[in-house]
């Protein structure tokens, strides 16, 4: 299994970074969070990038980082929640490795993101409705790209990691 990337896709607040770090340790692979990598390279946080370049500009940066990571050493890669909104990103992930869709209920996502001010898409009057709207748009995309779906509602990160490892097979 260690010859292909493992991509974690899913909505914000689902646990991609937490699960990704644990999964990388379990698989003895490096871990990369595309959002953190973009922030490190630009010297700016994602809300600032959204403010300055808009969502389209951010998605361009995201696609470029994904392309580069796919050509690099095998890793566990946590993607931004909107990575799947561009078909070329979905194709790249499918062609470059194993894709795991981490899912969770709207209630869990609202709870996990409620105190986080670094999520530009949730800086609205009704974050719950925004999460519902995002899931309505993106859940079919997450499912279409994924090799497996793992629900994180019970959010025992180690159990989630074991479920992914089992799905990866020998």
N, C-alpha and C positions, 0 to 999 in steps of 0.2 A: 504494500500500500504506500510505502514511503516514496514512490516514484511520481506521485502527482499531488498537486495542491489540494488542500481542503478549504473550501469557501463556506463561510457562514453568511447567510442572507436572512433578512427579516426586518420587521419594523423597529424603529427606535424604542429603546427600553426593554427589548426582549432578552438581552443578556449576551449579545454577540461577543463583546470584549471580554467579559468575565469567563464565559464558556471557552472562548478562543484561547485565552492564556492557559487554562487548565488542560484543554485538548492538546495544545502544542507541547506542553510538558509531558503529557501521557504518551504522545507519539514521538517524542524527542525531535521535534521540528521547531524552527523559529516561528514566532508569532508576529504578524503585522496587522495593525488596525489601519485601514485606509484613511479614515478621518484624521487620526493622530499623525499619520505620515504627511498628509496634506498640510496640516497645521504646522508641523515642524519645518517643512520646506518653505512655506510662505512666511513664517514668522507671525502669523495672524490666526485668530481662532475662526471657526466656521461661521459664526454669526457675522463677523466682520467681512469675511469673503462674500457671504450672501448679500450684505449691504452694499459692498463695492462693485461686485461683478454680477449680482443676481443669481438665481438658481441655475440658469443656463451656464454661466461662467464657472460656477462650482462644479457642475456636472462634467464640463470639459476637463477640468483638473482631475476629477475622479476617474474618468475614462483613461486619461493618460497614465495615471498611477497604476490602474489595474493592468493596462497593457504591459507596463514595465515589470510589475510583479510577476505576471504570468510568464515572462521570458527569463525571470531570475530563478534563484534557488527555490526548491520545494519548500513550502511553508503552509501554516494555517493562517488564513486571511479572513479577518472580520471586515465585512464591507459596510459602507454607509447604507442606510435604509432605502435610499433612492437609486442605488446602483442598478437595480433591475429595470429602471425606466427607459434605459436605452438597450435596444435589441442587440447591438454589437457587444455590449458588456455581457449580456446573457450568453451569447454564442461563445465568447472568449472564455467565460467560466466553465461552460459545459465542455468545451474542447480541451481545457487545461487541467481538469481535475474533477473532484467529487464535490457536489454542492449540497449543503444541508440547510434547509429552511427551518429556522427556529421560530416557532409560533407561540402566541399567548393570547389570552382573552383581552378584550377591550378594558375590562376593569383592572387587570394586572398592568397593562401598559399605561393607563392613566395614573395608577398609583406609583409606578416606578419612575415616571417622568414628571410628576407633579411639582417637584421642587427644583427641577433642572432648568436653568435660564439659558443654557447654551444650545438650545434646540430651536433654531430660527422658525421652523415651520409650525411650532407650537406656541409662538408668541401672538396668540389670538384671544378673542373674548371667550371662546368655547373650545378649549383644547380637547375635550372628550369628543366633540363632534368632528374636530379636525382629524383625530386618530381614526375615527370610524370612516371618514372620507378617504384617508390615506389607505386604510386596509381594503376598502372597497375597490380602489384602483389597483393596488399592488399585490394583494393576496393571490390573484390568478397568475401574476407574473412570477412571484416567489415559487408557487407550486409548479409552474411550467419549466422552470430552470432546475428545480431541485431533484436530486437523486433520492432524498429522504426528507421527511418532515418530522421534527421532534418538538413536542409541546413543552414549554418551560413554565407553565402555570404553577406547578408544585415547586418549581425552582430549587431543587436540590442540585446544585451545579455538578457535583461529582456523578450523580445518577444520569444527568443529561449527557455528560461526557461518555459514560459507559454505553449509553444507548447509541451514540454516534459511532463509537469504536466498533460496536457490534455490527452496525450497518455497513461500516467500511469493509468488514470481512477480513479473512486472513491475509 
